[in-house]
């Protein structure tokens, strides 16, 4: 994965693993996973060869949030 994409994923998603039963630390079973995700419209990270809209996103900047 490209470096700028890794930063983007870190900024938009937080994964929290929680064991919801007793405080038995010897347990190896995952009890719950909570995903917190930020919703938002963002300009593309990269474009593909021959993209007809390639120049459109430059006015916003690459990977920036739109209004």
Buried (B, 14 or more C-beta within 10 A) or exposed (E): EEEEEEEBEEEEEEEEEEEEEEEEEEEEEEEEEEEEEEEEEBBBEEBEEEEEEEEEBEEBEEBEEEE
